[in-house]
């Protein structure tokens, strides 16, 4: 934090007040970098300005009153409002997806009395090369087959575009 005074000497008490007020912003769990506080006096008006960056976005706030401590309090309140609005925009963006997930999961959890339906697809007896040809090109695709050479159940899974894994349960 860089504190500068224009036509004003920054006393230790003033510095302590500024630092204690800016500690309130820790609760928003955002990292403020390049924090610069500029204080100034012009006739009977006390000015305070803060410029900082939060996650690559430049934030600026100004306040003007007749007392320096009140100006600093007002400045921190304005900065806090901007941070809160920024965080609300980010969380509101994700909110509809959370609601959809909750709606999908709740019916599944509430229906405990239902039985699980077991589907047994016909397994093909294939060679490893035939199973590779049947495997889809998308990562995560599976082919369940009975090996022609060993007679055992095997699973072929595509991990990524160039890698295939044989699972031998």
MDTraj code that builds the backbone (N, CA, C; nanometers):
import mdtraj as md
import numpy as np

residues = "UNK UNK UNK UNK UNK UNK UNK UNK UNK UNK UNK UNK UNK UNK UNK UNK UNK UNK UNK UNK UNK UNK UNK UNK UNK UNK UNK UNK UNK UNK UNK UNK UNK UNK UNK UNK UNK UNK UNK UNK UNK UNK UNK UNK UNK UNK UNK UNK UNK UNK UNK UNK UNK UNK UNK UNK UNK UNK UNK UNK UNK UNK UNK UNK UNK UNK UNK UNK UNK UNK UNK UNK UNK UNK UNK UNK UNK UNK UNK UNK UNK UNK UNK UNK UNK UNK UNK UNK UNK UNK UNK UNK UNK UNK UNK UNK UNK UNK UNK UNK UNK UNK UNK UNK UNK UNK UNK UNK UNK UNK UNK UNK UNK UNK UNK UNK UNK UNK UNK UNK UNK UNK UNK UNK UNK UNK UNK UNK UNK UNK UNK UNK UNK UNK UNK UNK UNK UNK UNK UNK UNK UNK UNK UNK UNK UNK UNK UNK UNK UNK UNK UNK UNK UNK UNK UNK UNK UNK UNK UNK UNK UNK UNK UNK UNK UNK UNK UNK UNK".split()
xyz = np.array([
    [0.0848, -0.1168, 0.0000],
    [0.0000, 0.0000, 0.0000],
    [0.0895, 0.1234, 0.0000],
    [0.0623, 0.2111, -0.0928],
    [0.1388, 0.3351, -0.1040],
    [0.0463, 0.4507, -0.0665],
    [0.0857, 0.5257, 0.0358],
    [0.0053, 0.6385, 0.0829],
    [0.0821, 0.7669, 0.0528],
    [0.0187, 0.8581, -0.0205],
    [0.0821, 0.9836, -0.0590],
    [-0.0027, 1.1000, -0.0106],
    [0.0623, 1.2057, 0.0266],
    [-0.0087, 1.3254, 0.0714],
    [0.0231, 1.4442, -0.0163],
    [-0.0781, 1.5149, -0.0583],
    [-0.0616, 1.6386, -0.1348],
    [-0.0977, 1.7548, -0.0428],
    [-0.0008, 1.8378, -0.0168],
    [-0.0177, 1.9498, 0.0760],
    [-0.0597, 1.8995, 0.2136],
    [-0.0065, 1.7825, 0.2518],
    [-0.0472, 1.7188, 0.3764],
    [0.0645, 1.6255, 0.4219],
    [0.0927, 1.6247, 0.5497],
    [0.1908, 1.5324, 0.6057],
    [0.1155, 1.4091, 0.6560],
    [0.1613, 1.2919, 0.6150],
    [0.0971, 1.1668, 0.6574],
    [0.1530, 1.1299, 0.7943],
    [0.0721, 1.1467, 0.8980],
    [0.1142, 1.1148, 1.0338],
    [0.0964, 0.9656, 1.0586],
    [0.1661, 0.9109, 1.1600],
    [0.1477, 0.7685, 1.1909],
    [0.0034, 0.7346, 1.2285],
    [-0.0651, 0.8269, 1.2960],
    [-0.2055, 0.8022, 1.3328],
    [-0.2929, 0.7948, 1.2076],
    [-0.2670, 0.8812, 1.1112],
    [-0.3431, 0.8799, 0.9862],
    [-0.3139, 0.7519, 0.9073],
    [-0.1871, 0.7119, 0.9024],
    [-0.1481, 0.5886, 0.8338],
    [-0.2153, 0.4665, 0.8991],
    [-0.2160, 0.4641, 1.0332],
    [-0.2789, 0.3535, 1.1052],
    [-0.4302, 0.3475, 1.0763],
    [-0.4945, 0.4635, 1.0722],
    [-0.6387, 0.4677, 1.0439],
    [-0.6679, 0.4140, 0.9030],
    [-0.5856, 0.4532, 0.8071],
    [-0.6047, 0.4062, 0.6682],
    [-0.5867, 0.2550, 0.6615],
    [-0.4803, 0.2035, 0.7219],
    [-0.4541, 0.0593, 0.7169],
    [-0.5623, -0.0200, 0.7881],
    [-0.6114, 0.0304, 0.9005],
    [-0.7165, -0.0428, 0.9732],
    [-0.8472, -0.0442, 0.8937],
    [-0.8772, 0.0633, 0.8223],
    [-0.9991, 0.0676, 0.7405],
    [-0.9882, -0.0259, 0.6199],
    [-0.8707, -0.0331, 0.5601],
    [-0.8547, -0.1200, 0.4436],
    [-0.8509, -0.2674, 0.4815],
    [-0.8256, -0.2992, 0.6087],
    [-0.8303, -0.4382, 0.6546],
    [-0.9720, -0.4951, 0.6458],
    [-1.0744, -0.4106, 0.6457],
    [-1.2129, -0.4562, 0.6322],
    [-1.2368, -0.5267, 0.4992],
    [-1.1567, -0.4914, 0.3982],
    [-1.1771, -0.5465, 0.2644],
    [-1.1291, -0.6913, 0.2529],
    [-1.0600, -0.7409, 0.3546],
    [-1.0107, -0.8786, 0.3528],
    [-1.1272, -0.9785, 0.3491],
    [-1.2398, -0.9432, 0.4080],
    [-1.3535, -1.0359, 0.4144],
    [-1.4109, -1.0704, 0.2772],
    [-1.3803, -0.9915, 0.1751],
    [-1.4307, -1.0203, 0.0402],
    [-1.3421, -1.1185, -0.0348],
    [-1.2306, -1.1566, 0.0248],
    [-1.1408, -1.2574, -0.0300],
    [-1.0972, -1.2259, -0.1728],
    [-1.0614, -1.1025, -0.1965],
    [-1.0062, -1.0628, -0.3258],
    [-0.8688, -1.0027, -0.3001],
    [-0.7835, -1.0172, -0.3980],
    [-0.6489, -0.9630, -0.3839],
    [-0.6414, -0.8282, -0.4540],
    [-0.6164, -0.7257, -0.3759],
    [-0.6001, -0.5912, -0.4305],
    [-0.4506, -0.5665, -0.4488],
    [-0.4114, -0.5370, -0.5710],
    [-0.2705, -0.5110, -0.5961],
    [-0.2528, -0.3675, -0.6433],
    [-0.1314, -0.3190, -0.6356],
    [-0.0962, -0.1827, -0.6752],
    [-0.1878, -0.0812, -0.6056],
    [-0.2041, -0.0973, -0.4755],
    [-0.2930, -0.0114, -0.3978],
    [-0.2238, 0.1221, -0.3709],
    [-0.2825, 0.2308, -0.4204],
    [-0.2264, 0.3647, -0.4010],
    [-0.3347, 0.4560, -0.3444],
    [-0.3088, 0.5117, -0.2260],
    [-0.4018, 0.6038, -0.1610],
    [-0.3398, 0.7432, -0.1677],
    [-0.4168, 0.8389, -0.2185],
    [-0.3687, 0.9764, -0.2325],
    [-0.4601, 1.0663, -0.1495],
    [-0.4006, 1.1359, -0.0543],
    [-0.4747, 1.2261, 0.0328],
    [-0.4332, 1.3688, 0.0012],
    [-0.5284, 1.4617, 0.0099],
    [-0.4959, 1.6014, -0.0181],
    [-0.5884, 1.6957, 0.0546],
    [-0.5391, 1.8184, 0.0749],
    [-0.6169, 1.9227, 0.1400],
    [-0.6164, 2.0439, 0.0478],
    [-0.7371, 2.0988, 0.0266],
    [-0.7506, 2.2191, -0.0541],
    [-0.8506, 2.3098, 0.0173],
    [-0.8020, 2.4174, 0.0743],
    [-0.8809, 2.5071, 0.1590],
    [-0.9436, 2.4273, 0.2727],
    [-1.0738, 2.4146, 0.2776],
    [-1.1378, 2.3380, 0.3850],
    [-1.1848, 2.1999, 0.3394],
    [-1.1504, 2.1614, 0.2187],
    [-1.1942, 2.0323, 0.1643],
    [-1.0806, 1.9297, 0.1738],
    [-1.1142, 1.8141, 0.2304],
    [-1.0182, 1.7034, 0.2413],
    [-1.0540, 1.6004, 0.1354],
    [-0.9568, 1.5687, 0.0514],
    [-0.9789, 1.4740, -0.0584],
    [-0.9046, 1.3443, -0.0302],
    [-0.9653, 1.2347, -0.0770],
    [-0.8986, 1.1042, -0.0710],
    [-0.9337, 1.0293, -0.1987],
    [-0.8327, 0.9631, -0.2524],
    [-0.8520, 0.8870, -0.3761],
    [-0.7739, 0.7577, -0.3628],
    [-0.8317, 0.6495, -0.4121],
    [-0.7625, 0.5208, -0.4126],
    [-0.7692, 0.4640, -0.5540],
    [-0.6574, 0.4094, -0.5971],
    [-0.6491, 0.3426, -0.7270],
    [-0.5826, 0.2082, -0.7013],
    [-0.6459, 0.1001, -0.7490],
    [-0.5888, -0.0331, -0.7317],
    [-0.6365, -0.1245, -0.8433],
    [-0.5775, -0.2409, -0.8498],
    [-0.6220, -0.3420, -0.9460],
    [-0.6690, -0.4642, -0.8702],
    [-0.7809, -0.5187, -0.9175],
    [-0.8373, -0.6391, -0.8584],
    [-0.8629, -0.7371, -0.9720],
    [-0.7864, -0.8453, -0.9747],
    [-0.7985, -0.9491, -1.0769],
    [-0.7878, -0.8887, -1.2171],
    [-0.6931, -0.7996, -1.2349],
    [-0.6694, -0.7383, -1.3648],
    [-0.7590, -0.6206, -1.3981],
    [-0.8572, -0.5913, -1.3145],
    [-0.9495, -0.4808, -1.3391],
    [-0.9104, -0.3615, -1.2523],
    [-0.9026, -0.2439, -1.3127],
    [-0.8653, -0.1233, -1.2398],
    [-0.9875, -0.0676, -1.1676],
    [-0.9697, -0.0386, -1.0395],
    [-1.0784, 0.0169, -0.9583],
    [-1.0295, 0.1491, -0.9007],
    [-1.1182, 0.2477, -0.9032],
    [-1.0826, 0.3804, -0.8544],
    [-1.2004, 0.4352, -0.7743],
    [-1.1703, 0.5001, -0.6628],
    [-1.2753, 0.5629, -0.5822],
    [-1.2231, 0.6960, -0.5299],
    [-1.3137, 0.7930, -0.5169],
    [-1.2785, 0.9258, -0.4660],
    [-1.3803, 0.9672, -0.3604],
    [-1.3340, 1.0463, -0.2648],
    [-1.4230, 1.0989, -0.1616],
    [-1.3767, 1.2389, -0.1237],
    [-1.4719, 1.3214, -0.0808],
    [-1.4433, 1.4608, -0.0483],
    [-1.5349, 1.5035, 0.0657],
    [-1.4766, 1.5397, 0.1806],
    [-1.5541, 1.5908, 0.2945],
    [-1.4719, 1.7005, 0.3634],
    [-1.5220, 1.7464, 0.4780],
    [-1.4519, 1.8523, 0.5505],
    [-1.3613, 1.7987, 0.6603],
    [-1.3578, 1.6667, 0.6789],
    [-1.2702, 1.6079, 0.7794],
    [-1.1988, 1.4881, 0.7178],
    [-1.0685, 1.4734, 0.7425],
    [-0.9884, 1.3711, 0.6748],
    [-1.0291, 1.2294, 0.7155],
    [-1.0543, 1.2059, 0.8429],
    [-1.0902, 1.0707, 0.8870],
    [-1.2251, 1.0280, 0.8271],
    [-1.3193, 1.1188, 0.8197],
    [-1.4491, 1.0883, 0.7579],
    [-1.4318, 1.0636, 0.6081],
    [-1.3400, 1.1352, 0.5457],
    [-1.3132, 1.1160, 0.4032],
    [-1.2575, 0.9767, 0.3779],
    [-1.1666, 0.9322, 0.4641],
    [-1.1085, 0.7986, 0.4489],
    [-1.2153, 0.6921, 0.4669],
    [-1.3026, 0.7099, 0.5677],
    [-1.4119, 0.6139, 0.5884],
    [-1.5032, 0.6069, 0.4672],
    [-1.5377, 0.7206, 0.4121],
    [-1.6245, 0.7253, 0.2947],
    [-1.5554, 0.6612, 0.1730],
    [-1.4255, 0.6832, 0.1609],
    [-1.3491, 0.6259, 0.0507],
    [-1.3497, 0.4735, 0.0567],
    [-1.3279, 0.4184, 0.1742],
    [-1.3271, 0.2722, 0.1900],
    [-1.4667, 0.2160, 0.1643],
    [-1.5701, 0.2861, 0.2077],
    [-1.7073, 0.2409, 0.1808],
    [-1.7349, 0.2348, 0.0310],
    [-1.6889, 0.3336, -0.0432],
    [-1.7106, 0.3352, -0.1877],
    [-1.6332, 0.2231, -0.2575],
    [-1.5109, 0.1990, -0.2120],
    [-1.4320, 0.0905, -0.2685],
    [-1.4952, -0.0443, -0.2360],
    [-1.5448, -0.0571, -0.1142],
    [-1.6114, -0.1795, -0.0714],
    [-1.7355, -0.2066, -0.1564],
    [-1.8107, -0.1032, -0.1888],
    [-1.9287, -0.1171, -0.2741],
    [-1.8904, -0.1686, -0.4122],
    [-1.7833, -0.1153, -0.4682],
    [-1.7397, -0.1606, -0.6004],
    [-1.6954, -0.3063, -0.5979],
    [-1.6236, -0.3459, -0.4941],
    [-1.5789, -0.4850, -0.4816],
    [-1.6983, -0.5771, -0.4661],
    [-1.7946, -0.5379, -0.3821],
    [-1.9136, -0.6190, -0.3613],
    [-1.9916, -0.6374, -0.4918],
    [-2.0072, -0.5294, -0.5677],
    [-2.0787, -0.5383, -0.6955],
    [-2.0058, -0.6299, -0.7929],
    [-1.8740, -0.6202, -0.7952],
    [-1.7948, -0.7060, -0.8839],
    [-1.8127, -0.8536, -0.8473],
    [-1.8099, -0.8825, -0.7183],
    [-1.8266, -1.0218, -0.6737],
    [-1.9683, -1.0716, -0.6998],
    [-2.0687, -0.9849, -0.6823],
    [-2.2076, -1.0242, -0.7093],
    [-2.2281, -1.0556, -0.8563],
    [-2.1648, -0.9791, -0.9434],
    [-2.1759, -1.0072, -1.0867],
    [-2.1182, -1.1438, -1.1189],
    [-2.0060, -1.1763, -1.0575],
    [-1.9439, -1.3066, -1.0827],
    [-2.0298, -1.4207, -1.0304],
    [-2.0867, -1.4070, -0.9116],
    [-2.1661, -1.5155, -0.8562],
    [-2.3011, -1.5268, -0.9253],
    [-2.3619, -1.4164, -0.9649],
    [-2.4892, -1.4236, -1.0360],
    [-2.4733, -1.4923, -1.1702],
    [-2.3554, -1.4832, -1.2285],
    [-2.3295, -1.5479, -1.3566],
    [-2.3381, -1.6995, -1.3443],
    [-2.2948, -1.7522, -1.2311],
    [-2.2906, -1.8960, -1.2118],
    [-2.4180, -1.9502, -1.1479],
    [-2.5035, -1.8651, -1.0967],
    [-2.6203, -1.9084, -1.0208],
    [-2.7161, -1.9967, -1.1006],
    [-2.7526, -1.9640, -1.2253],
    [-2.8467, -2.0516, -1.2963],
    [-2.7962, -2.1944, -1.3109],
    [-2.6680, -2.2134, -1.3300],
    [-2.6133, -2.3486, -1.3428],
    [-2.6276, -2.4239, -1.2112],
    [-2.6059, -2.3567, -1.1005],
    [-2.6197, -2.4219, -0.9702],
    [-2.7643, -2.4656, -0.9484],
    [-2.8582, -2.3817, -0.9871],
    [-2.9990, -2.4172, -0.9686],
    [-3.0353, -2.5400, -1.0501],
    [-2.9854, -2.5479, -1.1729],
    [-3.0153, -2.6638, -1.2572],
    [-2.9590, -2.7911, -1.1965],
    [-2.8389, -2.7830, -1.1428],
    [-2.7780, -2.9011, -1.0820],
    [-2.8594, -2.9451, -0.9619],
    [-2.9028, -2.8495, -0.8812],
    [-2.9834, -2.8848, -0.7644],
    [-3.1144, -2.9506, -0.8055],
    [-3.1788, -2.8983, -0.9096],
    [-3.3064, -2.9546, -0.9536],
    [-3.2887, -3.0948, -1.0075],
    [-3.1780, -3.1206, -1.0733],
    [-3.1547, -3.2529, -1.1298],
    [-3.1231, -3.3528, -1.0195],
    [-3.0447, -3.3111, -0.9194],
    [-3.0025, -3.4035, -0.8149],
    [-3.1119, -3.4325, -0.7129],
    [-3.1963, -3.3386, -0.6833],
    [-3.2970, -3.3594, -0.5795],
    [-3.3931, -3.4738, -0.6097],
    [-3.4522, -3.4815, -0.7290],
    [-3.5418, -3.5939, -0.7525],
    [-3.4722, -3.7285, -0.7397],
    [-3.3472, -3.7362, -0.7796],
    [-3.2753, -3.8624, -0.7696],
    [-3.2528, -3.9002, -0.6233],
    [-3.2275, -3.8010, -0.5390],
    [-3.2038, -3.8299, -0.3986],
    [-3.3340, -3.8586, -0.3235],
    [-3.4421, -3.7939, -0.3624],
    [-3.5684, -3.8113, -0.2911],
    [-3.6340, -3.9470, -0.3197],
    [-3.6079, -4.0060, -0.4332],
    [-3.6722, -4.1319, -0.4713],
    [-3.5876, -4.2497, -0.4249],
    [-3.5883, -4.2750, -0.2951],
    [-3.5098, -4.3845, -0.2386],
    [-3.5823, -4.5181, -0.2506],
    [-3.7134, -4.5158, -0.2700],
    [-3.7907, -4.6381, -0.2751],
    [-3.7802, -4.7084, -0.4099],
    [-3.7330, -4.6404, -0.5110],
    [-3.7249, -4.6989, -0.6437],
    [-3.6138, -4.8030, -0.6501],
    [-3.6354, -4.9020, -0.7331],
    [-3.5333, -5.0041, -0.7533],
    [-3.4439, -4.9626, -0.8683],
    [-3.3237, -5.0117, -0.8663],
    [-3.2292, -4.9835, -0.9735],
    [-3.2519, -5.0839, -1.0853],
    [-3.2706, -5.0301, -1.2040],
    [-3.2935, -5.1165, -1.3199],
    [-3.1594, -5.1616, -1.3746],
    [-3.1461, -5.2886, -1.3965],
    [-3.0226, -5.3459, -1.4470],
    [-3.0414, -5.3830, -1.5941],
    [-2.9589, -5.3278, -1.6790],
    [-2.9651, -5.3571, -1.8221],
    [-2.8407, -5.4371, -1.8578],
    [-2.8593, -5.5504, -1.9213],
    [-2.7472, -5.6339, -1.9621],
    [-2.7415, -5.6401, -2.1145],
    [-2.6585, -5.5551, -2.1728],
    [-2.6475, -5.5571, -2.3189],
    [-2.5722, -5.6820, -2.3649],
    [-2.5977, -5.7203, -2.4862],
    [-2.5296, -5.8374, -2.5419],
    [-2.3827, -5.8020, -2.5630],
    [-2.2940, -5.8882, -2.5141],
    [-2.1512, -5.8651, -2.5301],
    [-2.1023, -5.9384, -2.6543],
    [-2.0239, -5.8689, -2.7286],
    [-1.9704, -5.9280, -2.8503],
    [-1.8395, -5.9992, -2.8175],
    [-1.8148, -6.1094, -2.8872],
    [-1.6877, -6.1791, -2.8762],
    [-1.5998, -6.1257, -2.9884],
    [-1.4957, -6.0500, -2.9487],
    [-1.4140, -5.9785, -3.0460],
    [-1.2656, -5.9985, -3.0188],
    [-1.1870, -5.9727, -3.1208],
    [-1.0433, -5.9632, -3.0995],
    [-1.0140, -5.8209, -3.0533],
    [-0.8948, -5.7998, -3.0050],
    [-0.8572, -5.6673, -2.9566],
    [-0.8593, -5.5649, -3.0697],
    [-0.8166, -5.6057, -3.1882],
    [-0.8161, -5.5152, -3.3031],
    [-0.9579, -5.4760, -3.3446],
    [-1.0538, -5.5721, -3.3434],
    [-1.1933, -5.5417, -3.3773],
    [-1.2544, -5.4456, -3.2751],
    [-1.2200, -5.4651, -3.1476],
    [-1.2715, -5.3767, -3.0426],
    [-1.2178, -5.2350, -3.0610],
    [-1.0907, -5.2219, -3.1029],
    [-1.0331, -5.0893, -3.1280],
    [-1.1065, -5.0192, -3.2413],
    [-1.1440, -5.0951, -3.3441],
    [-1.2161, -5.0354, -3.4568],
    [-1.3551, -4.9880, -3.4160],
    [-1.4182, -5.0597, -3.3239],
    [-1.5532, -5.0219, -3.2785],
    [-1.5519, -4.9048, -3.1800],
    [-1.4369, -4.8779, -3.1206],
    [-1.4250, -4.7728, -3.0203],
    [-1.4442, -4.6365, -3.0858],
    [-1.5282, -4.5545, -3.0233],
    [-1.5557, -4.4204, -3.0746],
    [-1.4315, -4.3330, -3.0578],
    [-1.4184, -4.2282, -3.1378],
    [-1.3000, -4.1418, -3.1338],
    [-1.3038, -4.0393, -3.0210],
    [-1.4167, -4.0251, -2.9498],
    [-1.4281, -3.9282, -2.8401],
    [-1.3618, -3.9812, -2.7137],
    [-1.2886, -3.8968, -2.6403],
    [-1.2287, -3.9397, -2.5136],
    [-1.3371, -3.9826, -2.4142],
    [-1.3113, -4.0916, -2.3429],
    [-1.4067, -4.1419, -2.2448],
    [-1.4984, -4.2497, -2.3002],
    [-1.4918, -4.2774, -2.4295],
    [-1.5802, -4.3799, -2.4866],
    [-1.5307, -4.5189, -2.4469],
    [-1.6238, -4.6125, -2.4355],
    [-1.5949, -4.7486, -2.3890],
    [-1.6480, -4.8522, -2.4874],
    [-1.5813, -4.9690, -2.4899],
    [-1.6324, -5.0870, -2.5602],
    [-1.6154, -5.2026, -2.4639],
    [-1.7266, -5.2690, -2.4298],
    [-1.7236, -5.3856, -2.3434],
    [-1.7357, -5.5082, -2.4342],
    [-1.6411, -5.6030, -2.4206],
    [-1.6420, -5.7191, -2.5101],
    [-1.5806, -5.8395, -2.4397],
    [-1.6075, -5.9551, -2.4932],
    [-1.5444, -6.0782, -2.4474],
    [-1.4294, -6.1061, -2.5426],
    [-1.3121, -6.1273, -2.4863],
    [-1.1934, -6.1488, -2.5685],
    [-1.2026, -6.2836, -2.6373],
    [-1.1767, -6.2872, -2.7660],
    [-1.1834, -6.4094, -2.8451],
    [-1.0720, -6.5059, -2.8042],
    [-0.9558, -6.4525, -2.7693],
    [-0.8427, -6.5388, -2.7352],
    [-0.8517, -6.5971, -2.5948],
    [-0.8973, -6.5157, -2.4953],
    [-0.8985, -6.5644, -2.3566],
    [-1.0380, -6.5999, -2.3062],
    [-1.1431, -6.5474, -2.3691],
    [-1.2799, -6.5731, -2.3235],
    [-1.3183, -6.4888, -2.2027],
    [-1.2336, -6.3931, -2.1613],
    [-1.2603, -6.3088, -2.0454],
    [-1.3286, -6.1799, -2.0887],
    [-1.4053, -6.1209, -1.9952],
    [-1.4693, -5.9916, -2.0174],
    [-1.3631, -5.8840, -2.0081],
    [-1.3583, -5.7944, -2.1071],
    [-1.2607, -5.6874, -2.1074],
    [-1.3281, -5.5576, -2.1502],
    [-1.2664, -5.4463, -2.1098],
    [-1.3198, -5.3142, -2.1423],
    [-1.2076, -5.2344, -2.2078],
    [-1.2400, -5.1721, -2.3182],
    [-1.1457, -5.0867, -2.3897],
    [-1.1948, -4.9434, -2.3750],
    [-1.1081, -4.8530, -2.3269],
    [-1.1475, -4.7145, -2.3036],
    [-1.0503, -4.6197, -2.3727],
    [-1.1076, -4.5170, -2.4392],
    [-1.0238, -4.4151, -2.5018],
    [-1.0026, -4.3040, -2.3999],
    [-0.8766, -4.2833, -2.3610],
    [-0.8423, -4.1819, -2.2611],
    [-0.8333, -4.0445, -2.3277],
    [-0.7586, -4.0359, -2.4336],
    [-0.7542, -3.9143, -2.5141],
    [-0.7427, -3.9546, -2.6604],
    [-0.7155, -3.8610, -2.7455],
    [-0.7210, -3.8861, -2.8892],
    [-0.6266, -3.9972, -2.9337],
    [-0.5085, -4.0044, -2.8732],
    [-0.4077, -4.1006, -2.9180],
    [-0.3861, -4.2165, -2.8230],
    [-0.4550, -4.2199, -2.7094],
    [-0.4276, -4.3219, -2.6081],
    [-0.5510, -4.4038, -2.5774],
    [-0.5335, -4.5375, -2.5821],
    [-0.6406, -4.6322, -2.5518],
    [-0.5915, -4.7229, -2.4400],
    [-0.6812, -4.7512, -2.3433],
    [-0.6445, -4.8348, -2.2280],
    [-0.7316, -4.9587, -2.2283],
    [-0.6709, -5.0744, -2.2000],
    [-0.7436, -5.2004, -2.1874],
    [-0.7630, -5.2285, -2.0403],
    [-0.8883, -5.2403, -1.9976],
    [-0.9195, -5.2689, -1.8573],
    [-0.9567, -5.4167, -1.8503],
    [-0.8835, -5.4887, -1.7660],
    [-0.9044, -5.6344, -1.7533],
    [-0.9535, -5.6611, -1.6111],
    [-1.0870, -5.6628, -1.5906],
    [-1.1384, -5.6779, -1.4534],
    [-1.1106, -5.8150, -1.3948],
])
top = md.Topology()
chain = top.add_chain()
for i, resn in enumerate(residues, 1):
    res = top.add_residue(resn, chain, resSeq=i)
    for name in ("N", "CA", "C"):
        top.add_atom(name, md.element.get_by_symbol(name[0]), res)
traj = md.Trajectory(xyz[None], top)
